């Protein structure tokens, strides 16, 4: 499957850190900027990217368009280490967020209340000892071929290190990243739960969906959608 002109996929480098953090925030609200929902970009980027860029950068990959980072896949093949570090990172971020809470706007405070009261109820089941990833690409660089190459590059990385399967937890709804699309990438949907914070903010139900893929031989055929 040929990549569009100007698109390349490569391994993450330390110089990409700020671009990845910025892209995380620019896509954090259903593919759009997170700011209307949560104003603290520093905390948001720390929560979603810091472990992967700072602790396990060898499992991260970026998509460039004409030399500019427009997408990323952040992965981990050390899930127990990620869970251990994540516990202490989340505690640190919680304390920072609480210290800043009085200065936040109403939307951000509502987001924090949802995290404390509901978010833990809305996380679907996921394997705890399996490699995982999450992926984001800016709208102007989104293409089937680019996304396919970003994923398969990571899958080949996992295969080369003896991993047998991989999972992801992705925000899905039928007009973007629906379950049927993910199945065409070879994933099986394990479970999905509705994310209640998007009620009233989006015209259709939004889900967090756990997907899993067996890593057999490298894909030899392009997929079609």
C-alpha positions as CSV (number, residue, x, y, z in Angstrom):
1,X,0.0,0.0,0.0
2,X,1.7,3.2,-1.2
3,X,2.0,6.1,1.2
4,X,0.6,9.5,0.0
5,X,3.3,11.9,-1.3
6,X,5.3,13.5,1.6
7,X,4.2,10.9,4.2
8,X,6.9,8.9,6.1
9,X,6.8,6.8,9.2
10,X,9.8,6.4,11.5
11,X,10.8,5.6,15.1
12,X,10.3,8.3,17.7
13,X,13.3,10.5,18.6
14,X,13.8,12.7,21.7
15,X,13.5,15.8,19.4
16,X,9.8,14.8,18.7
17,X,8.7,15.1,22.3
18,X,7.1,18.6,22.1
19,X,5.5,17.8,18.8
20,X,3.9,14.7,20.2
21,X,2.6,16.5,23.3
22,X,1.2,19.3,21.1
23,X,-0.5,16.8,18.8
24,X,-1.9,15.0,21.8
25,X,-3.7,18.2,22.9
26,X,-4.7,19.1,19.3
27,X,-6.6,15.8,18.9
28,X,-7.7,15.2,22.5
29,X,-11.4,16.1,22.1
30,X,-12.7,13.6,19.6
31,X,-10.0,14.5,17.1
32,X,-10.1,18.3,17.9
33,X,-8.3,20.4,20.4
34,X,-8.9,19.5,24.1
35,X,-9.1,23.1,25.3
36,X,-12.9,23.5,25.4
37,X,-13.1,20.4,27.7
38,X,-9.8,20.7,29.7
39,X,-7.6,23.8,29.7
40,X,-4.4,22.4,31.3
41,X,-2.5,21.1,28.3
42,X,0.6,20.3,30.4
43,X,-1.3,17.9,32.6
44,X,-3.2,16.4,29.7
45,X,-0.1,15.7,27.7
46,X,1.7,14.3,30.8
47,X,-1.1,11.9,31.4
48,X,-1.3,10.5,27.9
49,X,2.3,10.7,26.6
50,X,4.9,11.1,29.3
51,X,5.5,7.5,30.1
52,X,5.8,6.5,26.5
53,X,8.2,9.4,25.5
54,X,10.3,9.4,28.6
55,X,10.4,5.7,29.8
56,X,9.8,3.5,26.8
57,X,10.6,5.7,23.7
58,X,11.8,2.7,21.7
59,X,8.2,1.6,21.3
60,X,7.0,4.9,19.9
61,X,6.7,5.9,16.2
62,X,5.8,9.1,14.4
63,X,4.2,9.9,11.1
64,X,5.6,12.9,9.2
65,X,4.1,14.9,6.4
66,X,6.7,16.9,4.5
67,X,9.1,16.7,7.5
68,X,6.5,17.8,10.1
69,X,5.2,15.4,12.8
70,X,1.5,14.9,12.1
71,X,0.8,11.7,13.9
72,X,2.1,9.2,16.4
73,X,1.7,5.7,17.8
74,X,2.8,5.4,21.4
75,X,3.3,1.8,22.6
76,X,4.5,-0.3,25.4
77,X,5.7,-3.9,25.6
78,X,6.4,-3.7,29.3
79,X,2.8,-3.4,30.7
80,X,3.7,-4.1,34.3
81,X,6.3,-1.4,34.3
82,X,3.8,1.0,32.6
83,X,1.1,0.2,35.2
84,X,3.6,0.6,38.1
85,X,4.9,4.0,36.8
86,X,1.4,5.0,35.8
87,X,0.2,4.6,39.4
88,X,2.7,7.1,40.8
89,X,2.4,9.4,37.8
90,X,-1.4,9.6,38.2
91,X,-0.9,10.4,41.9
92,X,1.5,13.2,41.1
93,X,-0.8,14.6,38.4
94,X,-3.8,14.4,40.8
95,X,-2.0,16.5,43.4
96,X,-0.9,19.0,40.8
97,X,-4.5,19.2,39.4
98,X,-6.0,19.7,42.8
99,X,-3.6,22.5,43.6
100,X,-4.6,24.3,40.4
101,X,-8.3,23.4,40.6
102,X,-9.4,26.8,42.0
103,X,-7.9,28.6,39.0
104,X,-9.5,26.3,36.4
105,X,-12.6,27.4,34.4
106,X,-16.0,25.7,34.8
107,X,-15.5,23.2,31.9
108,X,-12.2,22.0,33.3
109,X,-13.6,21.6,36.8
110,X,-16.5,19.6,35.3
111,X,-13.9,17.4,33.5
112,X,-12.1,16.8,36.8
113,X,-15.3,15.9,38.6
114,X,-16.1,13.4,35.9
115,X,-12.6,11.8,36.3
116,X,-13.1,11.5,40.0
117,X,-16.7,10.3,40.0
118,X,-17.2,8.4,36.8
119,X,-14.1,7.7,34.6
120,X,-13.1,4.6,36.5
121,X,-16.6,3.1,35.9
122,X,-16.3,3.7,32.1
123,X,-13.0,1.8,31.4
124,X,-13.6,-1.4,29.5
125,X,-11.8,-4.6,30.4
126,X,-8.3,-5.0,29.0
127,X,-5.5,-7.6,29.3
128,X,-2.9,-6.6,31.9
129,X,0.1,-8.5,30.6
130,X,-0.1,-7.6,26.9
131,X,1.7,-5.0,24.8
132,X,-0.5,-2.1,24.0
133,X,-0.6,1.2,22.0
134,X,-2.6,4.3,21.3
135,X,-2.5,6.3,18.1
136,X,-3.4,9.9,17.0
137,X,-3.1,11.6,13.6
138,X,-4.0,15.1,12.7
139,X,-7.0,15.4,10.2
140,X,-4.9,16.8,7.4
141,X,-2.5,13.8,7.5
142,X,-5.1,11.1,8.0
143,X,-5.1,8.4,5.3
144,X,-5.7,4.7,5.3
145,X,-2.2,4.0,4.0
146,X,-0.5,6.2,6.6
147,X,-2.4,4.7,9.5
148,X,-1.8,1.2,8.2
149,X,1.9,1.9,7.9
150,X,2.1,3.4,11.4
151,X,0.4,0.3,12.9
152,X,2.3,-2.3,10.9
153,X,5.6,-0.7,11.8
154,X,4.8,-1.0,15.4
155,X,3.5,-4.6,15.0
156,X,6.7,-5.6,13.2
157,X,8.6,-4.0,16.2
158,X,6.6,-6.2,18.6
159,X,7.1,-9.4,16.5
160,X,10.8,-8.8,16.4
161,X,10.8,-8.9,20.2
162,X,8.7,-12.0,20.5
163,X,5.4,-10.5,21.3
164,X,2.3,-12.6,20.3
165,X,-0.5,-10.1,20.7
166,X,-1.3,-6.4,21.2
167,X,-4.2,-4.4,22.4
168,X,-5.4,-0.8,22.3
169,X,-8.1,1.2,23.9
170,X,-9.5,3.7,21.4
171,X,-12.2,6.3,21.5
172,X,-14.8,5.2,18.9
173,X,-18.1,6.2,17.4
174,X,-19.7,5.1,14.2
175,X,-18.7,8.1,12.1
176,X,-15.0,7.9,13.3
177,X,-13.1,4.7,14.2
178,X,-16.1,2.5,14.3
179,X,-15.7,-1.1,15.4
180,X,-16.1,-2.4,11.8
181,X,-13.2,-0.3,10.6
182,X,-11.0,-1.6,13.4
183,X,-11.9,-5.2,12.6
184,X,-10.6,-4.6,9.1
185,X,-7.2,-3.9,10.6
186,X,-7.3,-7.4,12.1
187,X,-8.5,-6.4,15.6
188,X,-11.2,-8.1,17.6
189,X,-13.4,-5.9,19.9
190,X,-13.2,-7.2,23.5
191,X,-15.5,-4.7,25.2
192,X,-16.7,-1.1,24.9
193,X,-18.2,1.3,27.4
194,X,-19.9,4.6,26.7
195,X,-17.9,7.7,27.9
196,X,-20.6,9.8,29.6
197,X,-18.6,13.0,29.6
198,X,-19.4,13.4,25.9
199,X,-23.1,13.4,26.3
200,X,-24.4,16.7,25.2
201,X,-21.1,17.5,23.5
202,X,-21.4,15.1,20.6
203,X,-24.4,14.1,18.5
204,X,-23.8,10.4,18.9
205,X,-22.7,8.0,21.6
206,X,-19.0,7.9,22.2
207,X,-17.3,4.8,23.5
208,X,-13.9,3.7,24.9
209,X,-13.3,0.4,23.1
210,X,-10.8,-2.3,23.9
211,X,-9.4,-4.1,20.8
212,X,-6.9,-6.9,20.5
213,X,-4.9,-8.4,17.7
214,X,-3.0,-11.6,17.4
215,X,0.5,-11.0,15.9
216,X,1.1,-13.8,13.4
217,X,3.1,-13.4,10.2
218,X,3.5,-9.8,8.9
219,X,0.6,-8.5,6.8
220,X,1.2,-9.2,3.2
221,X,-2.0,-7.7,1.7
222,X,-3.3,-4.1,2.0
223,X,-6.6,-3.7,3.6
224,X,-9.5,-1.9,2.0
225,X,-12.3,0.2,3.6
